[in-house]
Amino acid sequence: MKTSKEIYEELRKKYTDEEIVDGFVFNETLSPSEQKEVEEEFLKLRLARLKQMSPHDLLVSNLIQMKILIQQYLKNNIYNETFSFSNQLRKYIKVTQRSNKEIAKNLAVHPTKLSRIINGKEHPNVELMYRLEKHSDGELPAHYWWRLYAKELENNIKTDLQMKLEEAAKVKNTLQIRA
């Protein structure tokens, strides 16, 4: 079976990009009922394709989807709890269809430590992020995991006013820079 790229390269030998677009992309607008019909047909085809996918294909598909969502999230400056390290680790475990205990064993992490990280009671270390990269066969790089965690830390620093006040009270001999 040819990949989309191979098909595209063959078409480029015969046609310009504009001809390919004109010939293969539909430019007409559909009425709402026609649009609904097309969407229903597409959904049927998609569900049929999903049923044909092997467990490995589903795993790869779900990991790629997770990666793309993380990439999109990391591009913006807004913190979203859904993308906290612990929530994404929980999602990763679900996507891999393994138990917490099995993932802990695979990552050489004590199950209690993994549970504490998942529940936000303990912070992850860089070593865990390297292990997650290796475990995902490089699909979810360590620096993605780090950036998720760093974004979460940044949000905590910005929003934890109570701790800011507590720590400020411990400071003595503050520099007098502003007059």
Residue, then its C-alpha position, 0 to 999 in steps of 0.5 A: m500500500k502506497t503512502s500519501k507522500e508516495i501518491y502525491e509524488e507520483l501525481r506531481k510528476k504529471y500535474t502541478d500543485e494547482e491541478i492536483v488541488d483542482g482535481f482532488v479537492f472539492n470546492e463546492t458548498l453543501s447545504p446543511s442537510e448535505q453536510k450532515e449526510v456527508e458527516e454521517e457517511f464519513l463517521k461510518l467510514r471512520l468507525a469501520r476503519l477503527k474496527q479494522m485497526s490492530p491493537h498496535d495501530l490503535l496504540v500508535s494512533n492514540l500516541i500520535q494524537m496525544k503528541i499533537l495535542i501536547q504540541q498544540y498546548l505547548k505553543n500557547n501561553i495559557y496554562n490548562e490543568t488538563f495538560s498538567f504533568s500528572n494528567q498527561l501521565r495518567k492519559y499516557i498510562k490509559v493510552t498504553q492500556r497498561s496498569n499503573k503497577e505495570i508502567a511503574k515496573n516498566l519505568a523502574v519506579h516504585p509503584t507508590k512513587l508513580s501513584r504520588i506523581i499521578n496524584g500530584k503529591e510528588h514532583p517528577n524528576v528528569e530521569l522519569m521524563y527520559r524513561l517516558e521518552k524511551h518507553s514511548d519509543g521516542e514518540l513523546p520526547a523527554h523535553y515535552w514532559w519537561r515543558l508540561y511540568a515547567k508550564e505547571l510550575e510557572n502557573n503555580i509560581k504566578t498563582d500561589l499568593q499565599m506561599k509568596l507571602e509566607e516566603a516573603a516574610k522570611v526575607k531580611n534586609t531587602l535590597q532598596i532598588r526602587a526609590 
